[in-house]
Amino acid sequence: MCGIAGFVLRNRNADVSLLRTMCTLIRHRGPDDEGLLARENWAIGMRRLSIIDLVTGNQPMSNEDGSLWIVFNGEVYNFEALREHLSERGQRFRTRSDTEAVLYIYQHYGVEGFTRLRGMFAAAIWDGRNRRMILVRDRFGKKPLYWCVRDSGLYFASELKCLREACAPLELDEQAIRLYLQFSYIPDPLTPIRGIQKLTPGSWLAFDEGGSVRTGRYWTLPAPAEHASPGFTEQEACALVRETFDESVRLRMIADVPLGAFLSGGIDSSLVVASMARQSQAPVKTFSIGFEEAAFNELPYARLVAEQYKTEHHEIVVRPDAVSLVERLVRHFDEPFGDSSAIPTYLVSEFAARHVKVALSGDGGDELFGGYQSFFAVDRLRRFDAAPQALRRIVSGIAESLPYSAYGKNYLRMISRSSPLERYFELNYAPYFLRRQLLEPHWMLPSNEHFFRTTFSACLPANGADILTQVLYFEATANLTGDMLVKVDRMSMANSLEVRAPMLDHELAAVTARIPHAWKIHGGRGKQILIKALGDRLPPALLDRPKQGFAVPLPIWFRGPLRPMLGDMLGGKQFLERGIVRPAFVRTLLDEHASGRRDNSHWLWRLLMLELWLREWKEVGVPAGAAPVGVSG
């Protein structure tokens, strides 16, 4: 695990000092070692967090004749099988590392070889034979990779802050900010900076010295099945889930350093710990955090699992310095990022990193097995599909006529939407009526459905996808990659901790894609096939409890320790004069929350993260003709 950076220049030699600056900025991703290589017009570098092959796995790494060089971030869990396969073809190895296996897979198979990799990774390969730089990112996008092309050449890095140094001048991408205000994150491939992109998950990029860029996909998440294929039984599905899940966990337990697991008290992380315990001779190290506020404390449920499997359990009740922590988060994300569960993710990573260098997590279970409450609502709301358009227009008019403060306004607008997909976005993301009150017109995202169609339609069945298929696919691609995995990567790597997600194994994803919706979600509950396959491994109390998100007492903090910061940032002249929000409505949100009339913490957090980012990246320019943002200075 590490951070990588590099560039290919046109018509001039590479400067190693720029490479060193870029790599220094991501030292937290790899505090154990640094490797820099600059030759002719190209340079690659890395910061290493040593996990596998601690002695001989240093990078950059070359093939036998030096025609190929690689820097690699992540883990390839099937590297031993790849080494065996390549050895049978006569390939010799000098190290035990997965990095060398990836390098020779590319040497033997080119970009088609990436389909053979099973893991999480971002890599850059200088191909001297073809005079080109190859970038590649793992299937789900667990590991980040940013890139940009300027007149001077191609630049890439694990974090946006590196390209801040290399790709100036910087200009705000307004569409990215609109999407952030809608979803609370910026979906791939966009970033808040125009011209800088994230490499799409499951993709590769080739840049040659002439300046041409080619991209391709080596994997796309299979669309979830609406119905079971002929002869495929629920019993067979359970057997496949058990087998593939345990194999996925076993592969992610390979490490040459201390390893443990996050244990939140939810089903997914508990199943990961159960599988680890069944496959380990030593007690599993588990890590849980709790809060003084009982509604946010899951420690008792985590303790049930720890006791059942006799883990080496570590838990802590935290009362963090909220102001200091918030400012730290902004620096590590590099982008506006509005998911407040980043706070407990940072805290549990910081806690675990005191004891281990690798932790397994339960990320991905909700997306692949249908665990979110929003999925259950999709079926309940199907009854509105048959409502005549005339009736919907009447209901929409009633919703529009009601004042913002009226309860039920959002629900009426939601049920009046013209499509189930718009209804889903209206119910689960930023509702239109609130955005219209809050945002200046220039910053409104016109249509959620248009964003979905242009982004995902090519990945779904050509004959038209069921609404549940569409929302499952959205959550497992855009939301998972843009929100959940960004949160876990940045917060864990901020503490030099590697986090592995067995639920997000592409072989397991292929199994879950075959499982019809009705086996995952029924009776108002999700993950039913997962519980049927593996639920006997868990304490019954975990199976019967309602789902609880990984959250912090943000509503309370915004009325307590974070209230002064919130007022200064969102009520101050600098934010209110940026031209993004309507000042009067921001004051309404602040007053409502402070009085306890409404819990506006979700929206206040989203705006706070945006303002803090704008101040952190104050040199970013505003495009000509755009609404004022006031971030240049």
N, C-alpha and C positions, 0 to 999 in steps of 0.2 A: 504494500500500500504506500502511495506517495503522491506527490504533486508533480506535474510535468509542465514544461513550457518550451517554446522555441520559435524559430522563424526561418523563412527562406527569402532572401533578398534578390532583387533584380538589379543587375549591373553594378553591384558593389559588394565588398567583402563584409562578412559578419563581424559584429563587435561583441566580444565576449562579456564586456562590462554590462551591456543591456541584458544579456541572458542572466548574468549573476543577479542583477537587480530584480528581475522577474521571479527568479527562484527564491530569493531572500524573502519576498513578500508572501510566499506560501510555505515558509519554514515550519509552521504548525502542522502542516500535512505530513511532514517527514522530518522529524528532528534528529534522526539517527545518522544521516549521511547526506552528502550532496555530490552530484556528478554533473560536470559541464563539459560540453564539446562544441567547439566552433571551428569549422573548416570552410575555406573558400567563402561561399555566399550563404551557407546554412549553419544553423546552430540548434542543438537540442540539450535540454537540461532537466534535472529532477531533484526533488527532495525526497528522501527515502524513510519510510517507517518500516523497519525490518520485521517481517512476519515469517517468511519461508526462505530457507537457504541463507542463514544469517552471515555466512563466511564468504561465499563466492557469488552472491547474487547482485553485485554492484552494477549500477548503470551510469551512463549509457553503455549498452552491450552491442557487440558486433557479431557477425557471422565469421566464418573462417578466413575469408579473404578481405574483409573490411568493406565489402560492397553494400552491405546492409547494416544500419544502426537503428537501435530502438530505445525509446524511453517508455515506460509502462507503469500505469497506475491501476491497482486493483488486484484481483485474484482470479486465476483460472483453476477451477476445482478439479477438472479432469486432466490436469497437465501430465500426471504420471501415465495415463492411458495414451495421451498424445505422444509422449516421449517414446513409449514402447512401439507405437505405430511407426514413428519416424525412424527409430533404430532398425526396424525390420526393412526399411528402405535404404539402409546404409548410412544414416545420419549419425554423426558422433556429437557428443555433448561434453561441454567443459564445466558445467555447473549443475546444481540440482533444482534450479529455479524454474518457475512457470514462465518467466519472461523469455528465457531462451527457447522454450517450447513454442511460444507465440511467434518469435522471430523466424524459426525454421518452418512453422506452418505457412507463414507468408512466403518464405523462399520457395517452398515446394508447390504451393497451390495458389499464390496470389491472393487477391481480395476474396476470392471464393472460399479460401480456407477459414475465414472468420466464422462461417457457419459451424465449424467443428468446436468452437470454444464454448465452454459452459462455465459462466461466472459473471463477475462484474468487473468492468475495465474501461479505461480510456488509454489509448496508445498513439504514439507517433513513430513512424518508421521512415527513415531516410533511405530511399531506394536509389543508390548511386548508379546502378546499371541503366535505369530509365530516367535518371535526373529528376526525381519527383519526391514530394513528401506525401506520405499516406497517413491520414488520421482515421481512427475508428473508435466507436463508442458502443458499450454493451447494449443488450436488447431492451432492457427496461429503462436505461438511463440512470442507473444507480451512481455511476461516476460521471462527473461533469467534464465538459470539454467545450471551451469557447474558442471562436476563431474570427478573424477578420482579414479582408484583403484590401490593402491600400496600394497606391501607386508604387510604393517601395517594395511590396511583396506580401507574403502570407505571415500572419502571427497567430499563435495559438497558446492556450494555457488552461490549467485546471480551474482558475478563478478569474473573474472579471477584473479584479484589481491589477493583475499583471498587464492586461491589455490597456488599462488606463495609462500605464507608463509608455507603452509602445505605439499606440494608435491615436494619439492626439492629433488634431483637435477632436473633441467629443461633442456630439449633438444628441439631444433628447429624442427618443422615438415616441411620438405621441400615441400611436396605436397601442404600443406596449403598455403605456400608462392607463389608457382606457380599459384594456383587458385586466390590468391589475385592480382597478377600481371596481370591476365587475366580479372577478374571481378571487381576489386577494393574493394572487401570484401572477407571474408573467409566463404564459405557456411557451413551450419550445415551438419554433427555434428562435423566438424573439428575445431580446434583452432590452433594458431601458435605454441603451445607447444605439443610435442608428448606425447600421453597417457592421455591428458586432453581433454574431449569432451564436447560438448553442448548436452543436452538431446533433442532429436528430437521433434519438435512440435507435439502435439496430442499423446504423448507417456507417458508411465510410466516405471519405473525401480524398481526392487526389489533386495536388497542386504541382504543376510543372514550372520550370524556370521561365517559360514564356508568358506566364501569368494566367494560364487557363485553369479553370476549376471544374472537376467532374465529381459528381456524387452518385451514390447508389445505396440501395437497401439490401442487406443480407437476411433480414428477418422482419416480419410484421406479426404483431400479436393476433392469433386467430380469433375471429369473431365468436362470441359464445353461442352455443346451440340453443335454439328455441325449443326444439323437440329432440327426443332421443333417436339416434340412428337405429335402424332395424336390428334386432338381436342384442342390442346393448342394454343390459339390465342394471338396476340400481345396485344389486349385490356386486356385480362386476365393477361398477364405478367405485364402490367403497374399497374393494380390494386394490384397485389401481391407485386410489388416493393414499391408502396406507403405505403401499410399497414405494411409490415415488416420493412421498413426503419423507419417509425415514431415510431413503437414499440421499435426498437433498440435504437433510440435517447432517448425515454422516460425512458427506463431502465437505461441508462447511465447518467440520470440527478438525480439519487438517491444519495444523499450525505448529511452528517451532517455538512458540511463546505462550505465556499463560492466556487461557481462553475462558470466557464465561457467557452469561446470557442476561438480557434484560427480562425482568419478570414483573409485569404490570398488574396482574390479577385478572386480565382478560383471557378469553379463550385462546387466541392465537399465540401469544407469548408463552402461555401455560403449556400448550401442546408442543411447542419447540423444546421447552425445558423437559417435558416428559419424554420426548424422543431422545434427547441428549442423555438423560439419565439411564434409559434402557440400553444405550449403546456405549456407555462409558464405564470403565472399571473404577474410576475415582469419582468422588462427589462433584457434582456440577457447581460451579460458582455462580450464584444468582444475585441480582442487584435490583432493588426496589426503592423508590422514593415516595414519600407521602407529605401531606400538608396538614397544618393545624386545623384547617377548616374541614370538618367531617365530610361534607358533600364532595370534596375533591380528593379524599384519601382512600386509596384502594389497598393499603398495606394488609389489612386482615385477609383479603382474598389471595393476595400473593403468598402470604404466610401459609395458607392451606396447602398450596402446591409445594412450597419448600419443605413443609413437614412430611407430606406424602412421599416425596422422592429423596428426603434426607439430603438436601443440597447444602452446600456451604453458603448460607444465606447472609446477605448484607443488606441492611435497610437503614434509612435515615429519614427523619422528618425535617423538612427544610423551611426556613423562613428567610429567603434570600434578600440581599440588598437589591431591591427591584429596579431602582433608577440606574445603578451601575450596570446591572445585567442587561437592561434594555439597550443601552448605548453600545455594549459589547456585541449584541446580536446584529445590529445594523452594520458594524464593521465586518462581520464575518459573512453576511449574506451578499453584500455588494449590490443588491437589488432591493427595491421595495418588496417586502415579504410580510404578509398580513396574517399568518397563521400563528396564533399565540401559543399553541402547543409546542412551539420551538423552545419555550422557556423550560418546561419539564424535560424535554429531550436534551437540552444543554446540561441541565442539572444532573440527570441520571448518567449522562456520558462522563461528566466531570467526576462523579462519584465512582463509576466503574473503572475509570482510567487510573485510579489510585491502586488498583489490584491486578488488572489484566490489560492486555494490548488489543484483544479481540473480543467482541461480544456479539452473540446471535440475537436477533429480534424477531418479532412476529409480524413485521410490516408486510402488507400485501394480502392478508387473509380476507379483509373486508371487501376489497376490490374483486378478487378472483372468486370468492365464494358467496358474494351477495350479502354482506353483513351490515350495510348501512341502513338506517331507518328510512332514508329517502327512497330506497328500492321498494320497501313495503308499501309506501304511499302510491307508487306508480300503479299498482293493481287496483287500489281503492279508488283512484281518480279516473279509471277508465270509463266509469259510468257517465262522465261529462262529455265523452267523445261524441255521443249521440245527440247532444243538445243542438238545436237549430242555430244557424249563424245569427238569425234575427234576435233570438233570445240572448245569445252571447253579447251582442252589441248593446242590448238593454242593460245587462248586468255590468258590462264594462263602463257604460255611462254612469250607472249608479256609483261604481267604485271611484270614478274620476271626480264625481261631485262631492264625495265625502271629504271632510278635512283630514289632514295628515294624522291628527290625533285620534281619529275614529278607529276603534277596534273592529277588525273584520275587513278593513279596506283592502289589505293585501290578499286576503283569501278570495274576495269577490273578483279582484282583478285576475288572480291566478286561474280560477275556474272559467273565466270568460275567454281565455287565450284560444287562438285558432288551431293550435296543434298540441299534442301531448308533450312534444319536446320543449316547446316554449313554456308550457305549464310546469314542467320539471325544473327548468332554469329559474322561473319566476318564484317557485316555492323554496328552492334550495340555495340559490345564490342571491346577489343583490337585487331586490325587487325594484321594478321600474319606477313605481311611485316615489320610493325613497330616493333613488338616484336623481329623479327629476327635481325633487325638492332640494337636494344637496348640491348637485353638480351644475356648473355652468354648461350650457348646451354643447359647447365645443368638446367637452370631455365625456359626453355620453356615448356608450357603445350602442349603435343603432339596433343590432339584432343578435341575440345569442344564437338563434337557429342558423343564421347565415354563417357565423363563425364555425359552428359545428359542421355544417354541410361542406364548407370549403376545406375543412381540415380532415374530416374522418370518413366521408361518404365512400371514398375509394376503398376503404378497408372493410366495409360492411357488405352483406349480401346484395348482389345487383338487383334482385327482385324485390327489394324493399325490406328493411329490417324492422322487426317488432320494437316498440318503444322501450321495453325492458332491455333488449339487446343493445339499443343505442346508448342508454344511460350507463349500463354496465361497461360498455366499451369506452365511453367518455371517462368514467371514473378510473378505469384501469390503464388509461393512457395519459390523457391531458392532466387530470388531477393528481394521479399517482406520481407521474414524472415531474410535474411542475411544482407540486406542493410537498407531498409526503417524503419523496426521496431527496429533494433539495434540503428539506428540514433536517433529515437524519444525517445526510452527508456533511453539511456545514457544521452542525452542532457537535457531531462526533469528532470530525477532523479538527475542529477548534480545540479539542482536548487530546489530539493525537491518538484517537481510539478508532480502530477499524470495526465497523458494524456490518454483519452479514445477515442476509434475509432469506432463509430457506423457502419461505412461501413464494418468493419471486424467482423460482427456478424455471427456466423455459420449458423443461420437460414436464414439470408439474402444471404449468400454464396450459400446455397442450392437452393434458388430461382434463383439467377443469373446463376447457372450451368444449369438450364433448358432452359435458353434463348439462342436461336441460334445466331451464329456469325453475321448473316445478320441483325439482329435486334439491335445489339450493334454497328457494324461498317459498314458504307456504305457511298458512296459519298466522300471518303477521310476524313471522320470524325468519331470519336468514341463517346461512351457514348450516342448514339442516343436513346436507350430505357430509359435511366435515364432521359434525357432531355424531352422525350415525356411524361414520368410519372410525373415528378416533375418540369419541366422547367417553368411552369406558376407561380412558386413562386419566380422567380428571375427577376432582371432588364434585359430587352432585350439586353443591351450592353454587359452583361457577356456572353450571349449565342452566340454572333456573333464574339467574339474576339478569336484570335488564342491562343492555349495553351502556357502558359509561366511557366517554371519550377521555383521552389522555390530556387533561386540562389543568389549568391553574386558577386560583380564585381571583381572576382578573377583575370581575365586577366589584369585588371588595377592595382590591388594591387601587382601583380608579376613584374610589371614595376615600381612600386612605393614603398610603405612601406615594402613590403615583399621581395623586390629584394635582399637586403644584406643577409637576412637569407637564401634565396634560393641559392645564390651563395656560401655561407659558407658551407651549408649542402650538396648540390649536386655537387658542384665543388671542394669540399675538398678531401684531400687524404684519409681520413677515409672511406668515402662512395665509392669512386672510386676503392679502393683496396679490397673491400669485395668480389669481384668475381661474383657479380650479374649482373652488367651492363657493357657495353662497354664504357669506358671513353670518347672516341672521339665523340660518338653519343650523349652522355649526354651533352657534350659541344655544339654540334650542336643544340639540343633542346633549351638549354639556350640562345644561340645567336639568334636563329630564333625568339624566343619569345620577347627577349629584343628589337630587331630591329623592331618588328611589322610585320615581314614577315608572320608568322603563329601564330595562337593562340594555343600554346602547354600547356596551363594552366592545362588541365585535367590530362595529363600525368605527368607534373611536380609536381602537387599536390599529385598524387599517390606515386611517388617516395619520395617526402618530408615526407609524413606520414610514409612510411616504414622506412626511415632512422631515423626519430625521435623515432619511436617505438624501433628500434634496440638499440639506445642509452639509452632509458629509461629502457629496459630489458637487460642490458649489461651482466648479469650473465648467460644468456641462452647459453647452450653448443651447439656445432655443431656435428651431428652424424659422426661417424668414416667413412672415405672414401668420405665424402661429399665435395662439392666445398667450398672454404673458405668464411666465412661470417664475422668472426671477432667480434662476439658478446659476447664471453666469456672474462672475464677479472677480 
